[in-house]
Amino acid sequence: MKYFDVAVCGGGIAGVAAALAASRRGKKVILVEKQCILGGLATAGLIYIYLPVSDNRDVKIAGGLTEELLLRCQDYGPFTVKEKWSGIPGADSGDAGDRYCCCFSPAGYGLTLEKMLRESGVELYLDTVITGVRCDGKKRLTEAELFCGTERESISADCFIDATGGAFLLRMAGARVFPETNYTTPWFMEINRNSGSSYYFSGDLHIQPLPAPAEEGSMEQVLSPAEIQEFLRRQYREIRRYYDAMSAKERKICYPVHLPGMPQLRKIARIDAMAEIKPGEAGKFCADSVGIAADWRKAATAWETPYGALLPKTLRGALAAGRCINSSGDAWEVFRVIPAAAMTGEAAGIAATMASEQNIDPKDIPITDLQRELRKNGVIIHIDDVK
């Protein structure tokens, strides 16, 4: 059995940030990802925009890995942050707005994320799934079983981080979760010589998002194999419906070139945690905040992030990061996107290393100590800290 200080499960943006934060503190870190490409929905899911890290005053509200990962999304792609955000004059961010954000090449960003993790010394297990977990008598998560190729392998860690997007690791360990509404809104890549697409990529290449079908309701929970298969069936059907509405001639100049490699589920499951981020709490001061999330939909008041939202109530030795932290309703809309995933991932990564170093549970870390370490990385903790 291999031992690690920190084991990160899920290689989306939250998992990448968590693994980077932990490894940069000199810890032995493993990151397990079921896809062959890192980045989750941002890359395999073709959701190709790193949404804003600026607030309603058009001021930057995020530092640390959240900003670093935004800047690095430019490495292998056609887009660059705008001049006002330290980009080059005349830069095209790929977004029609003027906030601190940037589109990217999904494949290019996957290359960047893999490079960053390799350089930091993270042990990467790609194309690997978690098939089981073990907890001790005190409900501390101690081991996970991995499956890759034809072999199974067990790992142990001082602290586990669930960044799977749907709290799959924590659910295996017995954590309680809550579902949320999911609509079928597929994004895919196409050649479109009609120039009618609203999300261009380069030349005739576009990312095409489709709206949820008006005649179809939502899926209240996506927790079972049958529900996931139904969601994927809808995803394929809506893309075919889009092209079937065209004439044969039109389909010769507008056609798909890449489909999403994973279910584009925005909200799968959130954990039952020590704290809950609720609707209407924008601007609320949280004494245990570990970072700030911008409202990506509009220039509005930002949200502080209580550390308790990352801590499962009934388990020890584990944290959540990304879309499965405990944010509900409209707050979940704010916290399910890339910048918030990076911010909570970094917080979870630092907390996990502190728990390992001190041989304590993540719940027992003094919040002022965690906030101090995050500030050292450039993380902005409270809204009032924004200049």
BELWOPE-V494766 format. One record per residue. RES is the residue in one letter. PSI is psi in degrees with one decimal (none if undefined). OMEGA is omega in degrees with one decimal (NA if undefined). NEAR is the number of other C-alpha atoms within 10 Angstrom. Layout:
# BELWOPE-V494766
res: (RES;RES)
psi: (PSI;PSI)
omega: (OMEGA;OMEGA)
near: (NEAR;NEAR)
This chain:
# BELWOPE-V494766
res: (M;K;Y;F;D;V;A;V;C;G;G;G;I;A;G;V;A;A;A;L;A;A;S;R;R;G;K;K;V;I;L;V;E;K;Q;C;I;L;G;G;L;A;T;A;G;L;I;Y;I;Y;L;P;V;S;D;N;R;D;V;K;I;A;G;G;L;T;E;E;L;L;L;R;C;Q;D;Y;G;P;F;T;V;K;E;K;W;S;G;I;P;G;A;D;S;G;D;A;G;D;R;Y;C;C;C;F;S;P;A;G;Y;G;L;T;L;E;K;M;L;R;E;S;G;V;E;L;Y;L;D;T;V;I;T;G;V;R;C;D;G;K;K;R;L;T;E;A;E;L;F;C;G;T;E;R;E;S;I;S;A;D;C;F;I;D;A;T;G;G;A;F;L;L;R;M;A;G;A;R;V;F;P;E;T;N;Y;T;T;P;W;F;M;E;I;N;R;N;S;G;S;S;Y;Y;F;S;G;D;L;H;I;Q;P;L;P;A;P;A;E;E;G;S;M;E;Q;V;L;S;P;A;E;I;Q;E;F;L;R;R;Q;Y;R;E;I;R;R;Y;Y;D;A;M;S;A;K;E;R;K;I;C;Y;P;V;H;L;P;G;M;P;Q;L;R;K;I;A;R;I;D;A;M;A;E;I;K;P;G;E;A;G;K;F;C;A;D;S;V;G;I;A;A;D;W;R;K;A;A;T;A;W;E;T;P;Y;G;A;L;L;P;K;T;L;R;G;A;L;A;A;G;R;C;I;N;S;S;G;D;A;W;E;V;F;R;V;I;P;A;A;A;M;T;G;E;A;A;G;I;A;A;T;M;A;S;E;Q;N;I;D;P;K;D;I;P;I;T;D;L;Q;R;E;L;R;K;N;G;V;I;I;H;I;D;D;V;K)
psi: (134.1;141.0;141.7;151.1;-44.6;130.8;122.2;126.1;114.9;122.1;31.1;-165.8;-39.6;-44.9;-40.1;-46.7;-42.3;-45.4;-41.3;-45.4;-42.0;-43.5;-32.5;-10.8;15.0;15.7;155.4;114.7;137.5;141.2;125.1;126.2;131.8;-21.0;172.0;-1.9;138.4;156.7;-15.1;-133.4;-29.8;-32.3;-66.8;-28.5;-3.1;24.0;87.4;26.4;125.3;102.1;168.9;145.4;36.2;154.6;-164.8;-11.8;7.4;39.5;140.8;130.9;5.3;138.7;-149.2;-146.6;-26.5;-46.6;-39.7;-44.7;-31.1;-47.4;-34.4;-14.6;-8.2;-10.3;-48.1;73.0;174.2;-6.5;152.7;141.4;152.8;161.5;-38.6;-17.8;32.4;13.7;-177.5;156.2;135.0;12.3;145.3;114.0;-5.6;4.8;139.5;-17.2;-175.2;17.6;174.8;90.2;174.5;139.3;171.4;167.2;119.8;-45.9;-40.7;-39.6;-35.4;-39.0;-42.2;-46.5;-41.1;-40.9;-45.2;-42.9;-42.1;-44.0;-28.9;-6.9;11.0;136.3;115.0;129.5;93.2;163.1;40.0;133.7;153.8;123.1;-10.1;163.7;165.1;141.7;152.2;-173.6;-17.0;17.6;33.9;126.4;121.1;-30.4;156.0;144.0;129.5;150.2;124.7;131.4;-111.5;10.4;149.3;144.9;138.2;143.5;153.1;156.7;153.5;-35.9;136.9;144.6;122.3;107.4;33.7;-8.1;-30.0;18.6;35.4;-41.4;-48.6;-33.7;-40.1;-32.5;-1.8;7.6;145.7;140.2;163.5;140.1;177.4;162.9;137.4;130.4;150.6;100.7;75.6;143.0;139.5;168.1;137.3;159.3;125.7;96.8;2.3;-10.1;30.0;1.7;141.8;-16.2;80.8;160.0;-62.7;123.6;-121.9;0.9;130.2;154.1;125.7;111.7;139.1;141.6;160.1;137.5;133.3;-30.9;-0.5;137.1;-172.7;170.0;116.3;-26.6;146.5;80.6;-17.2;159.9;-40.0;-40.1;-38.4;-42.3;-37.6;-40.1;-44.3;-37.6;-43.8;-40.8;-48.4;-40.9;-42.0;-35.1;-43.8;-39.5;-38.2;-46.1;-31.9;-23.3;-11.1;159.6;163.8;-36.1;-42.8;-34.7;-10.4;-17.0;-2.3;108.0;154.7;144.7;-15.7;129.7;156.9;141.3;11.3;159.7;128.8;59.4;114.9;-39.3;110.3;-60.8;139.7;147.7;155.0;105.3;176.6;-23.0;156.9;132.8;116.7;159.3;144.4;4.9;14.7;135.1;-6.9;134.4;131.1;116.4;-30.3;27.0;143.3;11.1;175.6;141.5;134.8;151.0;107.7;-18.3;-26.1;162.8;102.0;173.1;139.7;173.1;133.9;157.6;102.9;134.7;-33.6;-23.6;-12.2;-4.8;110.8;137.3;-44.8;-2.3;153.8;160.3;24.3;151.9;160.0;153.9;149.3;-143.9;-13.5;9.5;171.0;80.5;131.7;159.8;-131.1;-28.3;-33.8;-34.9;-37.1;-40.3;-1.4;-1.0;173.6;-52.4;-41.7;-34.9;-43.9;-42.6;-47.6;-30.4;-45.0;-42.1;-43.5;-39.8;-43.4;-43.1;-39.9;-39.8;-39.2;-39.1;-40.4;-45.4;-37.9;-1.6;47.8;169.7;147.8;-29.4;-23.3;3.0;126.8;125.7;-33.5;-33.4;-42.9;-44.0;-37.8;-43.8;-37.1;-40.4;-34.4;-29.2;0.7;7.2;136.6;120.5;-47.8;153.3;-38.2;-13.5;-14.6;127.9;none)
omega: (178.3;178.7;175.9;171.5;-177.2;175.0;180.0;-179.5;-176.2;-176.2;169.5;-177.3;179.3;-179.7;177.6;-180.0;179.9;-178.7;178.0;-178.8;-178.4;-177.0;179.4;174.2;174.5;-177.5;174.1;-169.1;170.8;172.5;-178.2;-177.8;-176.6;177.3;173.7;178.7;177.3;175.5;176.3;-178.4;-178.5;-174.1;178.8;179.7;176.2;174.0;-156.2;179.9;172.8;-170.5;-167.3;170.2;176.9;-173.6;-177.7;175.8;-177.7;-179.5;177.6;-178.7;-178.0;172.8;177.2;-177.8;178.0;177.8;-179.4;-179.6;173.6;-178.6;-178.5;179.0;179.4;-168.2;-176.0;-179.1;-173.3;-171.7;-179.4;178.1;-174.3;-174.5;-178.3;178.2;176.2;174.1;-178.5;177.2;179.8;-177.5;177.8;-178.6;-178.1;-179.0;-175.0;-178.4;-176.4;-178.9;-176.8;-178.5;-179.7;170.9;-176.7;170.2;179.8;179.5;179.2;179.7;175.4;176.9;-179.6;-177.1;178.3;178.6;-179.2;-178.7;178.5;-178.6;-178.7;177.4;177.3;174.5;-175.3;170.7;177.3;-178.6;-175.5;179.8;176.3;-175.8;179.4;179.1;174.6;175.5;177.1;-177.1;178.8;-179.6;174.1;178.1;-172.8;-175.0;172.5;177.5;-177.5;176.1;179.0;-178.1;178.4;-172.9;172.9;179.8;179.0;175.5;172.1;-179.2;173.6;-177.8;177.3;175.6;177.3;176.6;-174.6;-178.6;-179.6;179.5;-175.4;178.9;-177.3;176.7;176.4;-178.5;176.5;179.6;176.6;178.0;177.2;179.7;177.2;-179.4;173.5;175.7;176.4;-178.8;-173.6;168.8;178.2;-177.0;-177.9;163.8;-177.8;-179.1;174.5;-179.2;-179.7;-177.6;-178.5;-178.6;-179.8;176.9;177.3;-178.2;179.2;-178.0;-175.7;162.1;-175.5;173.7;178.2;177.4;175.5;179.4;-173.7;-173.8;-173.3;179.3;-177.6;173.3;-173.4;176.9;177.4;-174.3;-176.2;176.1;-178.9;-179.2;177.5;178.5;177.5;178.0;179.4;176.7;178.1;-178.7;178.7;-178.4;-177.7;177.1;177.1;-179.8;178.7;-178.9;179.2;178.9;179.6;173.3;178.4;179.0;179.9;-177.8;175.3;179.0;176.9;-173.4;-177.6;175.1;177.4;178.6;179.5;-178.8;180.0;176.1;-177.9;-179.9;-178.2;-176.9;-177.1;-178.9;174.4;-175.7;168.5;-170.0;179.0;177.6;178.9;174.2;-170.8;175.4;177.6;-177.2;173.9;179.7;-178.4;176.3;175.5;-178.1;-178.7;-179.1;176.5;178.3;-176.4;176.2;176.7;170.2;-173.8;-174.2;-176.1;174.6;-174.5;179.2;-178.6;-176.8;170.7;-171.0;179.9;179.4;-179.1;179.7;179.6;-171.5;177.3;-174.8;-166.2;-178.2;175.0;177.9;-175.2;176.4;172.3;175.9;177.5;-170.6;-177.0;171.9;-172.6;172.0;-171.2;174.8;-178.5;176.8;177.9;176.4;-179.8;-170.4;-176.8;-170.6;-169.7;-176.2;178.8;177.1;178.6;-178.3;-179.8;175.8;178.7;179.3;179.7;179.8;178.5;179.6;-179.7;179.0;179.1;178.0;178.6;-178.0;-174.4;-179.4;178.6;175.8;177.4;179.2;-174.4;178.3;175.4;-173.2;179.2;177.0;178.9;179.0;178.2;-179.9;178.0;178.6;177.3;179.3;-179.7;179.6;174.9;-170.1;-175.3;178.4;180.0;177.3;-177.6;-178.5;NA)
near: (9;10;15;19;21;29;31;36;33;34;30;29;32;37;35;30;33;38;35;27;27;29;24;17;13;12;20;19;26;25;24;22;25;19;19;14;21;27;29;29;23;24;25;23;20;27;25;25;21;23;21;29;26;23;25;15;11;14;14;19;27;26;21;20;25;28;21;13;22;24;18;16;26;20;15;16;16;16;20;25;26;21;13;12;15;12;14;12;11;10;15;17;24;21;20;9;11;14;25;24;24;23;25;27;23;24;18;16;24;21;18;18;23;17;11;15;20;12;12;17;17;23;17;18;19;17;14;20;19;21;14;14;20;16;16;10;7;9;15;19;24;19;23;22;16;18;17;14;8;5;7;13;13;17;16;20;22;23;30;29;29;29;35;26;30;27;29;21;26;26;15;15;22;15;18;18;21;16;18;17;16;19;20;25;17;25;21;20;20;21;24;22;16;10;14;9;17;12;18;19;22;14;10;15;20;23;23;22;17;15;12;17;13;6;5;10;12;13;16;14;16;21;15;9;9;10;14;17;13;13;21;18;13;19;22;14;13;19;19;12;10;10;15;11;10;12;9;11;8;14;15;12;13;20;15;18;12;13;17;18;16;14;18;24;20;20;23;25;24;27;28;21;24;16;19;20;23;14;14;11;15;19;15;14;15;17;14;19;23;28;29;28;28;27;24;23;10;12;15;16;18;23;27;25;30;23;28;22;26;33;25;26;16;16;21;21;25;31;32;34;34;34;29;30;34;29;25;19;13;13;19;21;17;23;28;19;27;29;29;30;28;29;30;34;34;32;31;36;32;27;31;31;25;22;21;20;12;11;12;16;20;25;21;9;15;12;17;13;12;19;22;13;16;22;16;10;15;14;24;24;25;22;21;9;8;13;7)
